[in-house]
C-alpha cells in the first residue's frame, strides 16, 4: 500500500515502467487505482488513459464457483499451461467481502505456488472497498493496466456469492463456472442467473471414482443448457470436466475457450461486446461519482436528515423535498 512515507510515483514513470513490463510499476499503478486519495486517483487516471491507447489483443476470462470447488487450483493449472505455451498471465480477483475477511480468495498465494513465483505471471488479490461497485471499478482498471504491461491472458476470479459474478461478467469476454458433480441434484444450489451468464460449465475434481458422476453431471448440464435462450454471442455454452489437481482436461478446456474466441472474433461480437462494456462502465462510473458527491457532502447530509423527518411526518412531499435538496446541491456546485 502507498503510505505517507512512500512518495507517490509520477504517472510518466509508471507509464514508462508498465510499457517495459516492469511489475513493480504495474503493482504501484494498481495501488494508485485502489487508493481513496483524490491526488492518487488523478494520477491513476493519467496512467489509465495512456494505457488505454495501446489496445493489445488480449483474452479476459472470468472464473467463478463456490469456495472449495477448486478455483485456485484450476487457475494454477490453466495458468501454468498457458505460460508454457508462451503466454503471460495476470490473475485478478473480485471479492467484495475480502475487506472483512482479509482476503478470502487469492489472499493466500501459497495456493498457487508455481504461478505466483513465475516471472510471466502476475497475481493480485482482490481490492478492498465498502461497495461492490468500488471493488469492480478497481479491478476493471487493473485489467487495463495488466494488458498494457503485456499480460495477454487475464483471469478474473470471483467467489460464487452475492452479485460479484455480475460484476465480473461485465468485464470479461468469456465466463466460466466451475462446479462439482453433486449427489444427483445437479441443478440444485446454482443460481439461475449464473448459469445464464456462463459460456462454459466445468465439472472439477473429475478423477478416480468421481469420473462417472462428473460425466453424468456433464450430460445433465449439457441438456439443461440447451433449454436456455440463445446468447447474443451466438455461442452455445459447453460443459466440460477436468481434474485441476491432476492437470487433466485442462488442455481441452483451453481449446474450447479458443473456439469461442475464434467464433466471436469472426462474428464481430467480441469487439461489440467490449464496446458495450465500455459504455456500461462509463454509465456506472457516472452514477457512482454523482452519488458519492451528493451523499458525500456534509451540508447536504445534514439537510437530508432534516427533510427525511419532515417527509416522514407528512409535512412535505418526498418529491418536493428531493427538488429542494437538489437545488441546494446545484448551488453547492457553483
Ligand atoms: P477454491 O476455494 O475454489 O479456490 O478452491 P481451491 O483451489 O482452494 O481447492 C479447494 C480444495 O479442493 C483443495 O484442497 C484442493 O486441493 C482441492 N482440489 C482442487 N482441485 C481438485 C481436483 O481436481 N481434484 C481433487 N480431488 N481435489 C481438488
Boltz pocket constraint, residues with backbone or C-beta under 6 A from the ligand:
constraints:
  - pocket:
      binder: B
      contacts: [[A, 65], [A, 66], [A, 67], [A, 68], [A, 69], [A, 70], [A, 71], [A, 72], [A, 73], [A, 74], [A, 111], [A, 204], [A, 205], [A, 206], [A, 207], [A, 242], [A, 243], [A, 244], [A, 245], [A, 246]]
      max_distance: 6.0
